[in-house]
Amino acid sequence: MVSLGSPILEFLNDVMGHIIEGKIKIELSYRDLYNAKINFKYKSPTFTDTYYAINISHLQTEFYLLFLGYVMSVVCFVSEIIWHRFSLKGNERKVALF
């Protein structure tokens, strides 16, 4: 870009040497890439940016599973009581729980 005998040639060579040795160009390109990533990240929609109103219809499955668990626990409890009563009658013990 500069002719061979130009007085600016030595100055440009010195500046180019400092830029290459200091890795300024690489650092600037990394900074540009980092800024592009940041800008893309903020412009793209994420789940953290959106809010949903959770109501009963969203939790319907969980309530059904919870109710099923309660029913199963009550059935197990009643069956244990009945089993205990029948096992006491078979041994003819005089001690009764209820």
MMTF fields as JSON, N, C-alpha, C and O atoms, coordinates in Angstrom:
{
  "mmtfVersion": "1.0.0",
  "mmtfProducer": "UNKNOWN",
  "numBonds": 391,
  "numAtoms": 392,
  "numGroups": 98,
  "numChains": 1,
  "numModels": 1,
  "chainsPerModel": [1],
  "groupsPerChain": [98],
  "chainIdList": ["A"],
  "bondAtomList": [4, 2, 8, 6, 12, 10, 16, 14, 20, 18, 24, 22, 28, 26, 32, 30, 36, 34, 40, 38, 44, 42, 48, 46, 52, 50, 56, 54, 60, 58, 64, 62, 68, 66, 72, 70, 76, 74, 80, 78, 84, 82, 88, 86, 92, 90, 96, 94, 100, 98, 104, 102, 108, 106, 112, 110, 116, 114, 120, 118, 124, 122, 128, 126, 132, 130, 136, 134, 140, 138, 144, 142, 148, 146, 152, 150, 156, 154, 160, 158, 164, 162, 168, 166, 172, 170, 176, 174, 180, 178, 184, 182, 188, 186, 192, 190, 196, 194, 200, 198, 204, 202, 208, 206, 212, 210, 216, 214, 220, 218, 224, 222, 228, 226, 232, 230, 236, 234, 240, 238, 244, 242, 248, 246, 252, 250, 256, 254, 260, 258, 264, 262, 268, 266, 272, 270, 276, 274, 280, 278, 284, 282, 288, 286, 292, 290, 296, 294, 300, 298, 304, 302, 308, 306, 312, 310, 316, 314, 320, 318, 324, 322, 328, 326, 332, 330, 336, 334, 340, 338, 344, 342, 348, 346, 352, 350, 356, 354, 360, 358, 364, 362, 368, 366, 372, 370, 376, 374, 380, 378, 384, 382, 388, 386],
  "bondOrderList": [1, 1, 1, 1, 1, 1, 1, 1, 1, 1, 1, 1, 1, 1, 1, 1, 1, 1, 1, 1, 1, 1, 1, 1, 1, 1, 1, 1, 1, 1, 1, 1, 1, 1, 1, 1, 1, 1, 1, 1, 1, 1, 1, 1, 1, 1, 1, 1, 1, 1, 1, 1, 1, 1, 1, 1, 1, 1, 1, 1, 1, 1, 1, 1, 1, 1, 1, 1, 1, 1, 1, 1, 1, 1, 1, 1, 1, 1, 1, 1, 1, 1, 1, 1, 1, 1, 1, 1, 1, 1, 1, 1, 1, 1, 1, 1, 1],
  "groupList": [{"groupName": "MET", "atomNameList": ["N", "CA", "C", "O"], "elementList": ["N", "C", "C", "O"], "formalChargeList": [0, 0, 0, 0], "bondAtomList": [1, 0, 2, 1, 3, 2], "bondOrderList": [1, 1, 2], "singleLetterCode": "M", "chemCompType": "L-PEPTIDE LINKING"}, {"groupName": "VAL", "atomNameList": ["N", "CA", "C", "O"], "elementList": ["N", "C", "C", "O"], "formalChargeList": [0, 0, 0, 0], "bondAtomList": [1, 0, 2, 1, 3, 2], "bondOrderList": [1, 1, 2], "singleLetterCode": "V", "chemCompType": "L-PEPTIDE LINKING"}, {"groupName": "SER", "atomNameList": ["N", "CA", "C", "O"], "elementList": ["N", "C", "C", "O"], "formalChargeList": [0, 0, 0, 0], "bondAtomList": [1, 0, 2, 1, 3, 2], "bondOrderList": [1, 1, 2], "singleLetterCode": "S", "chemCompType": "L-PEPTIDE LINKING"}, {"groupName": "LEU", "atomNameList": ["N", "CA", "C", "O"], "elementList": ["N", "C", "C", "O"], "formalChargeList": [0, 0, 0, 0], "bondAtomList": [1, 0, 2, 1, 3, 2], "bondOrderList": [1, 1, 2], "singleLetterCode": "L", "chemCompType": "L-PEPTIDE LINKING"}, {"groupName": "GLY", "atomNameList": ["N", "CA", "C", "O"], "elementList": ["N", "C", "C", "O"], "formalChargeList": [0, 0, 0, 0], "bondAtomList": [1, 0, 2, 1, 3, 2], "bondOrderList": [1, 1, 2], "singleLetterCode": "G", "chemCompType": "PEPTIDE LINKING"}, {"groupName": "PRO", "atomNameList": ["N", "CA", "C", "O"], "elementList": ["N", "C", "C", "O"], "formalChargeList": [0, 0, 0, 0], "bondAtomList": [1, 0, 2, 1, 3, 2], "bondOrderList": [1, 1, 2], "singleLetterCode": "P", "chemCompType": "L-PEPTIDE LINKING"}, {"groupName": "ILE", "atomNameList": ["N", "CA", "C", "O"], "elementList": ["N", "C", "C", "O"], "formalChargeList": [0, 0, 0, 0], "bondAtomList": [1, 0, 2, 1, 3, 2], "bondOrderList": [1, 1, 2], "singleLetterCode": "I", "chemCompType": "L-PEPTIDE LINKING"}, {"groupName": "GLU", "atomNameList": ["N", "CA", "C", "O"], "elementList": ["N", "C", "C", "O"], "formalChargeList": [0, 0, 0, 0], "bondAtomList": [1, 0, 2, 1, 3, 2], "bondOrderList": [1, 1, 2], "singleLetterCode": "E", "chemCompType": "L-PEPTIDE LINKING"}, {"groupName": "PHE", "atomNameList": ["N", "CA", "C", "O"], "elementList": ["N", "C", "C", "O"], "formalChargeList": [0, 0, 0, 0], "bondAtomList": [1, 0, 2, 1, 3, 2], "bondOrderList": [1, 1, 2], "singleLetterCode": "F", "chemCompType": "L-PEPTIDE LINKING"}, {"groupName": "ASN", "atomNameList": ["N", "CA", "C", "O"], "elementList": ["N", "C", "C", "O"], "formalChargeList": [0, 0, 0, 0], "bondAtomList": [1, 0, 2, 1, 3, 2], "bondOrderList": [1, 1, 2], "singleLetterCode": "N", "chemCompType": "L-PEPTIDE LINKING"}, {"groupName": "ASP", "atomNameList": ["N", "CA", "C", "O"], "elementList": ["N", "C", "C", "O"], "formalChargeList": [0, 0, 0, 0], "bondAtomList": [1, 0, 2, 1, 3, 2], "bondOrderList": [1, 1, 2], "singleLetterCode": "D", "chemCompType": "L-PEPTIDE LINKING"}, {"groupName": "HIS", "atomNameList": ["N", "CA", "C", "O"], "elementList": ["N", "C", "C", "O"], "formalChargeList": [0, 0, 0, 0], "bondAtomList": [1, 0, 2, 1, 3, 2], "bondOrderList": [1, 1, 2], "singleLetterCode": "H", "chemCompType": "L-PEPTIDE LINKING"}, {"groupName": "LYS", "atomNameList": ["N", "CA", "C", "O"], "elementList": ["N", "C", "C", "O"], "formalChargeList": [0, 0, 0, 0], "bondAtomList": [1, 0, 2, 1, 3, 2], "bondOrderList": [1, 1, 2], "singleLetterCode": "K", "chemCompType": "L-PEPTIDE LINKING"}, {"groupName": "TYR", "atomNameList": ["N", "CA", "C", "O"], "elementList": ["N", "C", "C", "O"], "formalChargeList": [0, 0, 0, 0], "bondAtomList": [1, 0, 2, 1, 3, 2], "bondOrderList": [1, 1, 2], "singleLetterCode": "Y", "chemCompType": "L-PEPTIDE LINKING"}, {"groupName": "ARG", "atomNameList": ["N", "CA", "C", "O"], "elementList": ["N", "C", "C", "O"], "formalChargeList": [0, 0, 0, 0], "bondAtomList": [1, 0, 2, 1, 3, 2], "bondOrderList": [1, 1, 2], "singleLetterCode": "R", "chemCompType": "L-PEPTIDE LINKING"}, {"groupName": "ALA", "atomNameList": ["N", "CA", "C", "O"], "elementList": ["N", "C", "C", "O"], "formalChargeList": [0, 0, 0, 0], "bondAtomList": [1, 0, 2, 1, 3, 2], "bondOrderList": [1, 1, 2], "singleLetterCode": "A", "chemCompType": "L-PEPTIDE LINKING"}, {"groupName": "THR", "atomNameList": ["N", "CA", "C", "O"], "elementList": ["N", "C", "C", "O"], "formalChargeList": [0, 0, 0, 0], "bondAtomList": [1, 0, 2, 1, 3, 2], "bondOrderList": [1, 1, 2], "singleLetterCode": "T", "chemCompType": "L-PEPTIDE LINKING"}, {"groupName": "GLN", "atomNameList": ["N", "CA", "C", "O"], "elementList": ["N", "C", "C", "O"], "formalChargeList": [0, 0, 0, 0], "bondAtomList": [1, 0, 2, 1, 3, 2], "bondOrderList": [1, 1, 2], "singleLetterCode": "Q", "chemCompType": "L-PEPTIDE LINKING"}, {"groupName": "CYS", "atomNameList": ["N", "CA", "C", "O"], "elementList": ["N", "C", "C", "O"], "formalChargeList": [0, 0, 0, 0], "bondAtomList": [1, 0, 2, 1, 3, 2], "bondOrderList": [1, 1, 2], "singleLetterCode": "C", "chemCompType": "L-PEPTIDE LINKING"}, {"groupName": "TRP", "atomNameList": ["N", "CA", "C", "O"], "elementList": ["N", "C", "C", "O"], "formalChargeList": [0, 0, 0, 0], "bondAtomList": [1, 0, 2, 1, 3, 2], "bondOrderList": [1, 1, 2], "singleLetterCode": "W", "chemCompType": "L-PEPTIDE LINKING"}],
  "groupTypeList": [0, 1, 2, 3, 4, 2, 5, 6, 3, 7, 8, 3, 9, 10, 1, 0, 4, 11, 6, 6, 7, 4, 12, 6, 12, 6, 7, 3, 2, 13, 14, 10, 3, 13, 9, 15, 12, 6, 9, 8, 12, 13, 12, 2, 5, 16, 8, 16, 10, 16, 13, 13, 15, 6, 9, 6, 2, 11, 3, 17, 16, 7, 8, 13, 3, 3, 8, 3, 4, 13, 1, 0, 2, 1, 1, 18, 8, 1, 2, 7, 6, 6, 19, 11, 14, 8, 2, 3, 12, 4, 9, 7, 14, 12, 1, 15, 3, 8],
  "groupIdList": [1, 2, 3, 4, 5, 6, 7, 8, 9, 10, 11, 12, 13, 14, 15, 16, 17, 18, 19, 20, 21, 22, 23, 24, 25, 26, 27, 28, 29, 30, 31, 32, 33, 34, 35, 36, 37, 38, 39, 40, 41, 42, 43, 44, 45, 46, 47, 48, 49, 50, 51, 52, 53, 54, 55, 56, 57, 58, 59, 60, 61, 62, 63, 64, 65, 66, 67, 68, 69, 70, 71, 72, 73, 74, 75, 76, 77, 78, 79, 80, 81, 82, 83, 84, 85, 86, 87, 88, 89, 90, 91, 92, 93, 94, 95, 96, 97, 98],
  "secStructList": [7, 7, 7, 6, 6, 7, 6, 2, 2, 2, 2, 2, 2, 2, 2, 2, 2, 2, 2, 2, 2, 6, 6, 2, 2, 2, 2, 2, 2, 2, 2, 2, 2, 2, 2, 2, 2, 2, 2, 2, 2, 2, 2, 1, 7, 7, 6, 6, 6, 7, 7, 7, 7, 7, 7, 6, 6, 6, 6, 2, 2, 2, 2, 2, 2, 2, 2, 2, 2, 2, 2, 2, 2, 2, 2, 2, 2, 2, 2, 2, 2, 2, 2, 2, 2, 2, 2, 2, 2, 2, 2, 6, 7, 1, 7, 7, 7, 7],
  "xCoordList": [0.819, 0.0, 0.867, 0.448, 2.032, 2.953, 4.178, 4.644, 4.673, 5.849, 7.071, 7.088, 8.083, 9.236, 10.034, 10.585, 10.13, 10.952, 10.154, 10.698, 8.909, 8.05, 8.482, 8.866, 8.416, 8.776, 7.736, 8.026, 6.572, 5.51, 5.689, 5.108, 6.501, 6.652, 7.158, 6.632, 8.157, 8.706, 7.682, 7.57, 6.949, 5.909, 4.817, 4.394, 4.362, 3.336, 3.848, 3.112, 5.099, 5.67, 5.726, 5.459, 6.078, 6.148, 4.755, 4.595, 3.76, 2.382, 1.866, 1.254, 2.101, 1.658, 2.355, 1.739, 3.618, 4.338, 3.742, 3.578, 3.418, 2.797, 1.414, 1.047, 0.666, -0.663, -0.564, -1.33, 0.359, 0.51, 1.073, 0.609, 2.083, 2.665, 1.677, 1.652, 0.894, -0.054, -1.351, -2.211, -1.506, -2.709, -3.967, -5.024, -3.84, -4.975, -6.046, -7.236, -5.637, -6.622, -7.4, -8.616, -6.726, -7.404, -8.351, -9.471, -7.882, -8.725, -9.967, -11.063, -9.798, -10.952, -11.932, -13.145, -11.421, -12.33, -13.072, -14.26, -12.367, -13.052, -14.104, -15.187, -13.779, -14.732, -15.959, -17.085, -15.744, -16.876, -17.729, -18.958, -17.072, -17.83, -18.6, -19.745, -17.986, -18.656, -19.862, -20.927, -19.701, -20.837, -21.948, -23.129, -21.569, -22.589, -23.331, -24.547, -22.616, -23.279, -24.239, -25.357, -23.804, -24.648, -25.901, -27.008, -25.729, -26.882, -27.841, -29.058, -27.309, -28.167, -28.892, -30.059, -28.19, -28.784, -29.955, -30.98, -29.822, -30.904, -32.048, -33.168, -31.78, -32.852, -33.631, -34.765, -33.042, -33.743, -34.663, -34.283, -35.86, -36.787, -36.353, -35.924, -36.469, -36.137, -37.31, -38.258, -37.236, -38.298, -38.271, -39.285, -37.123, -37.056, -37.72, -38.086, -37.878, -38.507, -40.024, -40.701, -40.559, -42.002, -42.58, -41.974, -43.749, -44.441, -45.77, -46.444, -46.142, -47.401, -48.197, -47.641, -49.491, -50.375, -50.776, -51.524, -50.275, -50.577, -51.871, -52.0, -52.821, -54.09, -54.38, -53.516, -55.587, -55.956, -55.878, -55.523, -56.194, -56.163, -54.737, -54.561, -53.723, -52.348, -51.933, -51.098, -52.505, -52.119, -53.089, -53.057, -53.938, -54.978, -54.383, -54.869, -53.362, -52.738, -52.126, -52.252, -51.466, -50.858, -51.913, -51.699, -53.056, -54.121, -54.708, -55.035, -54.843, -55.332, -54.359, -54.786, -53.07, -52.073, -52.069, -51.933, -52.216, -52.273, -53.503, -53.424, -54.63, -55.866, -55.743, -56.204, -55.131, -54.911, -54.034, -54.29, -53.026, -52.167, -52.929, -52.739, -53.801, -54.61, -55.565, -55.736, -56.176, -57.109, -56.361, -56.843, -55.188, -54.415, -53.968, -53.968, -53.594, -53.176, -54.347, -54.173, -55.526, -56.708, -57.068, -57.395, -57.019, -57.313, -56.32, -56.717, -55.033, -54.024, -54.268, -54.136, -54.623, -54.872, -56.067, -56.004, -57.153, -58.355, -58.062, -58.508, -57.331, -57.011, -56.122, -56.264, -55.213, -54.399, -55.262, -55.053, -56.224, -57.116, -57.934, -58.052, -58.491, -59.29, -58.423, -58.844, -57.23, -56.319, -55.967, -55.906, -55.739, -55.392, -56.571, -56.37, -57.763, -58.951, -59.147, -59.413, -59.013, -59.185, -58.069, -58.305, -56.866, -55.771, -55.95, -55.525, -56.57, -56.851, -57.94, -57.862, -58.952, -60.03, -59.512, -59.972, -58.576, -58.036, -57.229, -57.218, -56.557, -55.752, -56.545, -56.064, -57.731, -58.639, -57.98, -58.031, -57.388, -56.819, -57.917, -58.896, -57.776, -58.779, -58.489, -59.337, -57.343, -56.984, -57.487, -57.18, -58.245, -58.749, -58.327, -58.3, -58.003, -57.58, -58.766, -58.667, -59.883, -60.999, -62.227, -63.266],
  "yCoordList": [-1.188, 0.0, 1.256, 2.308, 1.145, 2.283, 1.925, 0.785, 2.909, 2.64, 2.368, 2.681, 1.783, 1.304, 2.42, 2.186, 3.552, 4.626, 5.62, 6.667, 5.365, 6.305, 6.42, 5.427, 7.644, 7.819, 7.215, 7.011, 6.943, 6.381, 4.867, 4.262, 4.255, 2.809, 2.277, 1.287, 2.912, 2.446, 2.601, 1.73, 3.685, 3.903, 2.825, 2.269, 2.533, 1.517, 0.126, -0.664, -0.173, -1.457, -1.592, -2.662, -0.486, -0.501, -0.702, -1.483, 0.007, -0.129, -1.538, -2.142, -2.064, -3.425, -4.449, -5.433, -4.231, -5.135, -5.129, -6.182, -3.938, -3.862, -4.514, -5.17, -4.335, -4.931, -6.452, -7.135, -6.976, -8.423, -8.996, -10.033, -8.317, -8.82, -8.722, -9.594, -7.699, -7.512, -8.266, -8.247, -8.92, -9.685, -8.824, -9.302, -7.582, -6.668, -7.065, -7.007, -7.467, -7.84, -9.074, -9.135, -10.044, -11.25, -10.911, -11.418, -10.04, -9.644, -8.887, -9.095, -8.025, -7.292, -8.235, -8.058, -9.231, -10.171, -11.01, -11.289, -11.423, -12.154, -11.289, -11.767, -10.01, -9.101, -8.921, -8.872, -8.821, -8.708, -9.972, -9.898, -11.138, -12.385, -12.475, -12.927, -12.05, -12.087, -11.147, -11.505, -9.952, -9.017, -9.569, -9.389, -10.245, -10.853, -11.949, -12.078, -12.742, -13.783, -13.176, -13.66, -12.126, -11.465, -10.896, -11.066, -10.229, -9.645, -10.731, -10.573, -11.82, -12.91, -13.553, -13.928, -13.679, -14.305, -13.475, -14.034, -12.169, -11.336, -11.168, -10.851, -11.374, -11.227, -12.523, -12.493, -13.654, -14.916, -15.17, -14.909, -15.673, -15.932, -17.158, -18.165, -17.056, -18.168, -18.416, -17.633, -19.513, -19.832, -18.921, -18.764, -18.319, -17.423, -16.083, -15.356, -15.75, -14.487, -14.571, -13.543, -15.769, -15.933, -16.366, -17.15, -15.852, -16.195, -16.841, -16.436, -17.834, -18.527, -18.479, -18.6, -18.301, -18.373, -19.828, -20.381, -20.444, -21.851, -21.916, -21.284, -22.684, -22.844, -24.329, -25.17, -24.649, -26.026, -26.934, -28.106, -26.43, -27.291, -27.755, -28.841, -26.961, -27.39, -28.456, -29.308, -28.414, -29.34, -30.502, -31.197, -30.723, -31.739, -33.14, -33.918, -33.474, -34.789, -35.024, -36.113, -34.008, -34.152, -34.374, -35.165, -33.684, -33.888, -35.296, -35.901, -35.818, -37.184, -38.193, -39.134, -38.012, -38.912, -38.823, -39.839, -37.616, -37.445, -38.124, -38.776, -37.974, -38.613, -40.13, -40.819, -40.658, -42.097, -42.607, -43.686, -41.866, -42.245, -42.265, -43.166, -41.267, -41.246, -42.438, -43.054, -42.759, -43.894, -45.189, -46.028, -45.357, -46.575, -46.679, -47.776, -45.583, -45.637, -45.958, -46.693, -45.433, -45.758, -47.226, -47.886, -47.753, -49.172, -50.049, -51.038, -49.704, -50.488, -50.425, -51.436, -49.248, -49.103, -49.938, -50.629, -49.878, -50.66, -52.15, -52.927, -52.563, -53.987, -54.465, -55.608, -53.637, -54.024, -54.189, -55.118, -53.298, -53.412, -54.696, -55.431, -54.967, -56.182, -57.419, -58.374, -57.418, -58.549, -58.784, -59.926, -57.715, -57.839, -58.415, -59.258, -57.978, -58.492, -59.982, -60.749, -60.393, -61.806, -62.656, -63.796, -62.114, -62.893, -63.047, -64.058, -62.069, -62.196, -63.226, -63.969, -63.286, -64.266, -65.676, -66.611, -65.844, -67.183, -67.699, -68.907, -66.841, -67.262, -67.259, -67.751, -66.722, -66.615, -65.876, -66.326, -64.785, -63.939, -63.095, -62.778, -62.737, -61.93, -60.441, -59.622, -60.075, -58.663, -58.171, -58.766, -57.105, -56.527, -55.063, -54.355, -54.634, -53.236, -52.291, -51.199, -52.679, -51.734, -52.268, -51.608],
  "zCoordList": [0.0, 0.0, 0.0, -0.485, 0.526, 0.603, -0.232, -0.234, -0.927, -1.771, -0.895, 0.296, -1.512, -0.775, -0.118, 0.958, -0.658, -0.098, 0.715, 1.065, 1.034, 1.753, 3.22, 3.839, 3.772, 5.176, 6.144, 7.323, 5.65, 6.495, 6.655, 7.556, 5.77, 5.764, 7.1, 7.609, 7.664, 8.939, 10.065, 10.928, 10.056, 11.073, 10.968, 11.982, 9.737, 9.54, 9.924, 10.516, 9.591, 9.974, 11.498, 12.046, 12.179, 13.633, 14.253, 15.191, 13.724, 14.226, 13.967, 14.848, 12.783, 12.457, 13.345, 13.756, 13.641, 14.537, 15.933, 16.55, 16.433, 17.765, 17.786, 18.761, 16.733, 16.668, 16.646, 17.326, 15.881, 15.785, 17.084, 17.559, 17.667, 18.909, 20.077, 20.945, 20.095, 21.187, 20.995, 21.875, 19.877, 19.553, 19.669, 20.083, 19.307, 19.388, 18.39, 18.699, 17.196, 16.189, 16.631, 16.445, 17.205, 17.673, 18.815, 18.882, 19.718, 20.844, 20.362, 20.882, 19.386, 18.847, 18.159, 18.274, 17.446, 16.79, 17.823, 17.656, 18.914, 19.98, 20.662, 21.001, 20.863, 21.481, 20.594, 21.09, 19.291, 18.372, 18.394, 18.378, 18.43, 18.508, 19.823, 19.837, 20.925, 22.225, 22.223, 22.727, 21.663, 21.58, 20.699, 20.997, 19.609, 18.745, 19.483, 19.339, 20.276, 21.059, 22.077, 22.25, 22.743, 23.747, 23.082, 23.593, 21.955, 21.271, 20.791, 20.894, 20.274, 19.815, 20.987, 20.876, 22.115, 23.292, 23.804, 24.194, 23.81, 24.329, 23.344, 23.742, 22.081, 21.091, 20.896, 20.417, 21.256, 21.068, 22.257, 23.398, 22.005, 23.115, 23.91, 23.345, 25.203, 26.09, 27.017, 27.063, 27.754, 28.689, 29.903, 30.583, 30.183, 31.328, 31.035, 31.959, 29.752, 29.394, 29.378, 29.407, 29.333, 29.216, 30.546, 31.276, 30.851, 32.084, 31.749, 30.802, 32.519, 32.318, 33.612, 34.704, 33.475, 34.624, 34.806, 34.0, 35.868, 36.12, 36.918, 37.966, 36.415, 37.115, 37.299, 37.05, 37.73, 38.051, 36.825, 36.956, 35.659, 34.47, 34.151, 33.599, 34.486, 34.272, 35.285, 34.981, 36.469, 37.534, 37.688, 38.703, 36.717, 36.815, 36.971, 37.792, 36.217, 36.295, 37.671, 38.232, 38.213, 39.528, 40.602, 41.52, 40.502, 41.471, 41.369, 42.39, 40.158, 39.986, 40.593, 41.262, 40.37, 40.961, 42.48, 43.162, 43.013, 44.458, 45.036, 46.076, 44.37, 44.825, 44.765, 45.675, 43.715, 43.594, 44.733, 45.267, 45.105, 46.226, 47.54, 48.357, 47.749, 48.97, 49.017, 50.069, 47.906, 47.861, 48.151, 48.913, 47.551, 47.785, 49.242, 49.801, 49.86, 51.257, 52.176, 53.148, 51.897, 52.708, 52.546, 53.533, 51.338, 51.096, 51.846, 52.462, 51.805, 52.531, 54.037, 54.726, 54.554, 55.982, 56.42, 57.437, 55.661, 56.003, 55.888, 56.732, 54.876, 54.728, 55.873, 56.307, 56.377, 57.528, 58.779, 59.559, 58.968, 60.123, 60.027, 61.007, 58.868, 58.686, 58.869, 59.523, 58.306, 58.441, 59.912, 60.367, 60.636, 62.049, 62.848, 63.723, 62.559, 63.258, 62.996, 63.92, 61.72, 61.389, 61.987, 62.388, 62.049, 62.626, 64.129, 64.688, 64.808, 66.242, 66.498, 67.476, 65.642, 65.825, 65.606, 66.262, 64.708, 64.437, 65.617, 65.852, 66.366, 67.513, 68.809, 69.829, 68.782, 69.924, 71.088, 72.232, 70.792, 71.839, 72.441, 71.765, 73.669, 74.336, 74.203, 74.56, 73.71, 73.567, 72.213, 71.181, 72.216, 70.98, 70.907, 71.913, 69.709, 69.544, 69.565, 70.125, 68.974, 68.859, 69.533, 69.537]
}
